[in-house]
Amino acid sequence: MAQPPILSLEGLALQQGGRWLFGGPTPTTGAAPIDLHVLPADRLALIGRNGAGKTTLLRLVMAQIDPDRGMRRVKSGARIVFLEQEPDFSGAGTLMDFALGGDDAPAAHEVEAIAGQLGIDMGRLSATASGGERRRAAIARALAQDPDLILLDEPTNHLDLSAIDWLEDWLTRYRGAFITISHDRTFLTRLTRATLWLDRGTLRRKEVGFGGYEAWEEQIYAEEARAAERMDAKLKLEAHWLERGVTARRKRNQGRLEKLYQMRAARASMISGTGTAKLKLSSDDDFKSKSVIVAENISKTYGDRAIIKPFSLRIQNGDRIGIVGANGAGKTTLLKMLTKELESDTGTVTHARTLSGVMIDQQRKLLEPGATVRQILAEGGDWIDVRGVRKHVMAYLKDFLFDPGLVDTKVGILSGGERSRLLLAREFARTANLLVLDEPTNDLDLETLDLLQEVIADFDGTVLIVSHDRDFLDRTVTVTLGLDGSGKVDIIAGGYADWEAKRKQGSNPGQAGSNPKQARPGGGQDEASKGVPVKAGAPVKLSYKDQRDYEILPARIDELETAIAKGEALLADPELYSKEPQRFATISQGIANARAEKDAAEERWLMLAEMVEG
């Protein structure tokens, strides 16, 4: 017998700032009031652009705000807990005071048990606790309440990799339901089974985890674009922009990923095989002429602890360097040493004379709430210099996914994610050949992350990135500096997945990452190659199933391409939608399914081909 929902939202609509945030009528979607039913054991990803109302929807679920219309029903006795993005620690002397404060406080021993696993001292003063310590304390408080439904708003913000792994493991074993907002693609892909998409006032649901979200999104935009052929020119233009703005960016980023893999392959050939963190070219003089940062035998010690043990590194113009490790391992220390903000105890750091940098740190200096977007970007004018090129401020806003109509909007009205995006827009306009990013992905939505990847790929200079976002690192960096907490710095050609594979295999750091295409964005290795060490450059004997797939997939891919072409030809009939809407929907779904199968088949065959060809 089916269990009743834990939570039901029925006919919800909300106005904010004089406009319908969701549930009200809009010209492009005709948005209906929101209906949402959360069942026991649901694992839901809540997706939407910054400013779409994701956090507001969670606050409605918690009854922290009231809707203008609609009802909220909660199953009798059900406990719903909200892990907010920015919990309020005011009035709490210690982290434990925070955890045990308020209504429905958990038992102290339950908090201590989870805090111990997260490695957080709950006796720490709240006022002096770091962002990571506060986030772990908030997680301990939320999970210790034994909720039936937990709402997670950017739960991985400020967490290091070990804490993220722990949280993923806890949620995998958790028997209740959860709804999560997150920019961490790896986190979402591993944990979610269904997706809620909040888009232009409408909430859609599909019983597919985040791994299938992008294909679904593109399908919806494509359907709207076709429907817009029968609308007026303005609406047609908007639908076209939505579809092309999303799908075209993703296609460009696929091309950039291939270029990234080529850069990693080139970098792998430069890594010393001696286990040291020194990069070199076949011609050392050639390398020196292209070097922008040269670190020779640098180290840092605090008290008796070696934060960074002596190592050397040459960074070329165009390198994208990722720095990863647990909180306290020395990531920010290493970053400051490389940028000469912090002096090393031994050795030297030399910069090219022409090096000039822009730093975007994780603290994100607050923008003046009373200032307008125009004032932030263009000092109140109409034009902005973008890395030496003059551009109209409204056109530049489009580049960063803003509605140009927001140009005179005050910063205080923008969502947290929109403010972060505005800050990125301002900083990326500055002329520089070194870009330093310390936790740049916090508070960004998925489309802004796509944009950020694009900007980094097109940046004509060197990039240093400290991040815990595994997918983001896999999509952006050519070289990873991995810190394990002992002071040793490993250097890997590739992204986070390459460093993780090296740690698991216990291989020589000079050899790890030698196959830069093996670890693809999205987390870990392909399913077919999990647990199968592949020696770079050596052909692999395939299993019977793998060999059969290798032989038959090309023909299947051709069949799918033919089916897609036939389906698209049928949809080209302008009268099909009006005369046979159900058939139109069936054909559209068939095309989407065929495309998804084709993409998976191509990825599978390419992986097998790499194994065969070594």
N, C-alpha and C positions, 0 to 999 in steps of 0.2 A: 504493500500500500504506500502510495506517494506521501512523503512528509510535507506538512504545510510550510510555507516560506517563513524564514526568520523575520524578514522585513518586506513590507510592501509599500511602495509609493504609488499613489493613484491620482492621475489628473493634475499633477503638480505644475505650477507655473510661477515664475518669479520675475519681478521687475527690479532693475538696479540702475540707478543713475538716470531714470527717465526712459529706459529702454527695457524691452523684454530680454533678460539674460538667457532664459530658455523657457520653452513651453508656450510662447506666444507666437502670433503669426509673423512670418518673415516673407519677403518677396520671392526668394529663391527656393525655399524648402517647404513653405506652408506648415511650419513646425507645429506639431500637436503637443498638448500637455504631456508631461513625462509620466510614464508608467514603468515601474521597476519592481521585480520580485526576486529576492535573494534567497536561494534554497540552501539547506544544510550542505556543507562541503563544497559550495561554489568557490571557484578560484578565478576572480574577475580582475582583468586589467581595465582601468579607466583611462581612456586616451582622449586627448583633445589639445588644441593649441593653447598657449598661454593666454589667459583672459577669457577662455571659453566657459569657465565656471566650474571646473572640476572640484576644487577645494570647497567652493560654495555648495555644490551638490552634497559633499560629505557632511558639511555643517547642517544641511537640511536633514540628512539621515539621522544625525545626532540630536535634532531638535534644538540646535543652538540658535537657529533663525527660523522664522515662520514663512511659509510660502504665501503668495497672494491668492492662490487657488490650490485646491487639492487636499488629499489626506495622507497621513503617515500611519501605518499600522505595524506594530511589533508583536511577535509571538509572545504569549504570556510566559514570563520567567526568563526570557532570553536576555543575555547580557551583551551589549554592544560597546566596544571600546575604540577610541579614536587616538591613533598615534599621529599627532599633529606635526606639521613640518617645522614649526617654530613654537615649541611648548613654552608656557609662561612659568619661569622659575622665580618670579618676584615673590618675596615673602618667604622663600624656602632657604633656611640657613645652609643646609647640606643637601646633597643629592638624595639622601634617604628621606629627609624632610619632604622633599618634592614628591618622592615615590609614594609616601604614606599620607599625603595631604589630599584634601578634597573628598567628594562623595565616592562611595564604592571603592575605598582604598583596599589594596590587596594586603595579605598577611606579610609581616616583615620577613619571615623565614622564606616565603616564596620569592620575594624580591631578592634576598641575599643569594638564593640558589641560582637564579638566572644571572645576577650580577657577577657571581663567581665564574660562571662559564664565559661571560663576556669580558672578564678581566677588568672590572671597574670597581674602584674603591668608593662605596656609597657614603663614606664619611667625609668625602671631599667637599669643600665649601663651594656652593653653587656659583658664587660671584667670581671665583678664580678658575672654575672648571673650563676646559676647552670645549669647542663645538662637538668634538668626537665623544668626550666624556658625558656631555649633556645628552647627546643622542642615545648613548648606551643606557643611561639612567632612565630615559623616557621609554626605551624598548623594554627594559626590565619591569618598569611599572605596568606597562600595557599587557605584556605577556603573562605576568604573574596574576592578573585578574581572571584568568581562565575564561576568555570570552567565547561566546557562540559565533560572533561576527566581529572581526577586527578590521578597522579602516586604517590603511597605511598611506600616509601622504609623504612621498619621497623618503622612504625608510632608509635608503642607503646613503643619503647625504651625510657627510662627515665621518662615515664609517671606513675603516681600513679593510683590506681584502680578507683578512682572517675573520673579522666580525661579519662581513657580508656572507662569507661561506657558512658561518654558524647560523645566521638568520635564515638563509636558504634551507639549511638542513632542518631547522626547527619548523619552518612553514611546510616543508615536505611531509613531516610527520604529524602536523597539526590536523585535528579531526573536524575543526569548525570551518567556517567560511571566511573569506577575506575579499576586500576590494582594495586594490592598490593603484596609486598614482606613482609613476616612476619614469625617469628618463633613462634608466639602466636597462638597455635592451637584453643583456644577458640574463639579468634577474627576472625580467618579464617572460622571456622565452622559456626559461627553465621551470617556472612555477605556475603560470596561468593556463586555464583551460577554456575560458570564454572571454570575450572582449566587449566592453561598453565603449562606444565612440560618441563623445559629446561634440557635435559639430553644428555651428550656426543655429543654435537653439533647439536642436533635435538630439535625442538620445537613442542610438541604435544599439542593438545587441546581436551578437553572432556567437554561436557555440563553437568557436575556434580560439585557441590560445593566441598569444601575441605573435607567435611565429607565422601565423596566417593573416595577420592584420593588414599588412601593406598591400597584399593582393586584393583583399576585400575592399580596402579604401579606394584603390585604383579602379576597381569595378564600379563602385558607386559613382565616382566622379565621371567615369566614361559614360555611364547611363544618363547622368544629368546633362552631360554635354550633348548627347544625342537628343534628349528631350528638349534641350534649349534651342534646337534647330527650328522648333515651332513657336518659340517665344520671340519677344522683341529683341532688338540688337543689343541693348544694354545687358539684359539678363544672359543672353548668349555669350557675350564677352566675359562676364563674370564666371560662368560655368567653365568656359574654355581656359581662363586663367587658373582656376582651381585645379583642373585636371592637369594642364601642362606644367603649372608651377610645381606640382608634386612629382608627377611621373618623369618629367624631363630632368629635374634635379637628380632623381634617383638613377636615371640612366647615365647622366654625366658622372655621377659618383662611382658607378660601376667601372667606367673607363678610367677614372682616377685610381680606383683600387688596383686595376691591372698595372698601371704605371707604378704604384706603390710597391707591388710585388717585385717588379723589375729592379727598383731601387734597392729593395732588401737583398735581392740576389747579388747585386753589385757590391753592396756593403758586406755581405757574408764573406766575399773573397778577400776583403781587406782586414778581417779580424785575425789577430794573432792566435796561433794554435797553442800557445804556451800557457794559456790559462790566465794571462794578464789582461787588463782592460785597456790595451793600447790598440788603436786603429792605425793602419798604415796602407799606403798604396805600393804597387810594385816599384814605382819611382818615388822615393821619399821626398826628393826635392819638389816633385810635382804636387805631392800632398801638402807640403809646407806652404807652397804658393797659394793654395786654395783654402788653407785653414783660417778659421775666424776666431776660434777659442782653442788654446793649447794649454792643457793642465799637465804639469810634470811633477810626479811623485807627491801629490797633495794628500793631506790627511787632516783629521780633526779629532781631538780628544777632549772630553769633559770629565774632569776628575780622573777616576781610574778607568773610565769606559771609553773605548775607541769607537767613535761614531762612524768615522770614515778612515779605514786603513789605507796606507799609501798606495796610490794607483795613478796611472797616467792615461790621458785621453786627448785625442785631436779631433776637433769637430770641424767639418767642412761647411762651406756655404751651401745651403740647400738641405742639410740634414734636418730630420725631424726626430728629436731625441725624447723618449719617454722615460720618466723616472718613477719606479714602482717599489712598493714595500709597505710593511705594516706601519701604523702610527708609531712614532718614536724611533723608527729605524734610521732616520737621518735624511729623508728625501728633501725637505725644505733646506736643511743645512747644506747638502750637496748642491742644490740649485743656487743658493746664495754664494757658495764658493765659486761656482762656475761663472756667475755674473759679477764677481768681485765685490758683492755687497758684504761678504764676510771673508775675513782673511784666514787662510789655511795655516795650520801649525807648522807644516813642512812644505817644501816645494814652491812652485810658482804657477800662477795663472796669467797667461798673456792673451790679450785681445788684439785683433786686427785694428789698425788705426781708424778704419772706416766704420767700425761696428757701432751701431746706435740702436737702442732697444726700447720696447714698450712692454710694460709689466702689467698683467691683469691678475690680481691675487684673489685668494679664496675669501678674503674679508669683504671684497666688493664695496669700496668706499661709497657711502650713501649719497645718492643724488639729491639735490635740493628739491623737496616736495613741491614747493611753490613755483619752481621754474617750469617753463613749457618745454616740450620736445624740441621745438625750434631753437630755443635758447641753449639747450644742452648741446645740440649738434652744430648749429651755425651761428651761435652768439646773437640770436634774434633776427638774423638775416635770411635771405633766400638761397644762398649758395654756400657750399662747403667744399673745402679742398680735401680730396680723398687721395692720400699718398701722392700729392703733387698734381692731381687732375681735378679741375673745377667741375662740380656736379650740383644740380639743383637739389635742395634738401628733400623735396617730396619724392623725387626719383630715388634718392638714396634710401629713404624710408622703405620703399618697395623692395629694395635689395635685401633688407633685413626683415621682410615679411610683415611690415606694418602697413595698415591702411593709411595712405597719405593724408586722409582727413584728420588724423590724430596729431598733425604737426603743431597745433596750438593747444593741445591738451596738456594739463598740468601733470607733472610726474607723479604726484601723490595719488592720482586717480588710477594709474596703471597698476596691473597686477605685479607680484614679485618677479615672475618670469619675464614680463614685458620690460620691467626696469633693468633686469640683467641683460636682456637683448639690446636695450638702448645703450647701456654702458659698453657692450661689445662694439656696437656701431660707432660710437664715439672714438674708442681706442683704436679700432682697426683703420680709421681714417688717417691716423697720424703716420708721418713718413718715418720708416724704420726698416732695418734689415735683420733685426733680431726680435722675435716674439716670444715672450715668457708667459706661460699660462699655468697658474697654480690652482688646481681644481676648477677648471673652467666650465664643467658641465652642470654644476649645481644650479637648480632652479630653471633649467632650460627644458622646453618641450622637445619632442622628437624631431619635429620639422626644423627647429632652430639648431638642433644637433647636426642634422644633415647639412644645413647652411654652414655651420661652423667647420665641419669637415671640408666642405668645398672651399671656404676661405683659406684654411690652413694649406690645402693642397695647392692652391693658386698663389700662395704667399711667396714672393720672390726674395727669399732670405732663409734664415735658420730659425727653427722653432724648438723651444725647450718646454716640455709638458710634464707637470706632476698631476697624476690623476689616479683614482681608484676605479674609474669606469672602464671595464675590461673591453667591451665592444668598441668603445671610442678609441682606445689605444690600438686595438687591432686594425682599425680603419685608417689611422693617421700616421703612426710613427714608423720610421725605418730602422731605428736602433733603440733597444730597451736597456736601461741601466737598472739592474735589479739589486735591491738591498735586502738581505735576509735578517738584519738586526745584529749580526756579529761584527759589522764594520766592513765586511768584504763587499766590493762592488763587482757584480757580474755584468758582462756586456754581451748582448744577444742581438743578432741581426733579425729583426722582426718585432712583433708586438707582444702583448701580455701573454697570449696563448703559447707563444714560443718559449717565453721565460718560465711559465708554469710547467710546460713539458720538460724543460731542462731540469727543473727542480725535482720533478717526479722520477725522472730517469737517472738522476745523479750523474749526468754526463759532464764531460769537460766543457766549461763555459766557452772555450774557443771553438768547440764543435757544434754546440747547440744552435738552433736557428739556421742551420745550413740549408734547409729546404724552406725558404720563406713563404711558399704558397701552401704548405701543408696545413697550417693553422689559419683558417678563414675567419673573417668577422662573424660573430654570432655565438662564439664561445666554444673552445675546445676543438677536437678533431672531428672529422666526418664520422658518422655512426659506423660505417663499414671498416674504418681503420682504427677504432678505439682499441687500445691495448695491444696493437700490433706495431712494434718498433720497426721503422723503415730506415734502412741505411741509405743516406743520400747518395745518389749516383748509381745505385745497384738495382737492377730489375727484380721484381718480386713475383714469385709463383703464386697465381691466384687460386683461391678455393674453387670448387665446382660452381657454386652459386655466383661468385664474382666473375668467373670466366664466361658463364652463360649470359650474365648481364652485359658484360663487355661486348659480346657478340650480337645480342638482339636489340640493345638500346638504340643504336643508330636508326634501325628501321622503325622502331616505335616513335622516335622523335619526328621522323618524316610523317608518320601517320597523324600525329598530333598537330603538326604544322598544317597539314591538309585540312583537318577538321576545323581548326581555328579559322583558316581562310574561308571555308565554306560557311561557317557560322557568321563571319563578318559580312560576307556577301548577302546573306539573308537579312541581316539587320540593316543593310543599306537601303532596303525598301522603305521609303518614307511613310507608307501607310500601315506598315506592320504593327507599330505601337498602338495606333488608334483602333485598328480593326481587331487585332488579336493580342491584347496586352499580356495574357498568360503565356502564349507562345513566345512572345518577345522576351519575357522574363526567363523562360526555360532555356531559350537559346543563349541568352546573356550568361546565365549561370553555367551552362555547358562550356562556353568559351573560357570563362574564368577558371573552371576546373581543369580544362585542357592546358591552359597556360601554366597553372601551378604544377601539373604533372610534368609538362615539358621542361620547366625550369629545374625541377628535382631530377629528372632523367639526365639532363645535360650536365648538371653538377656531379651526379653519380658517375657518369661515363668519363668525364674529365679526370675525376679522382682515380678511377681505375686505369685510365690511360697513363697517368703519371706513374702509377705503380708498375705498370707493364714496361714503360720506357725508361724507368729509373730516373 
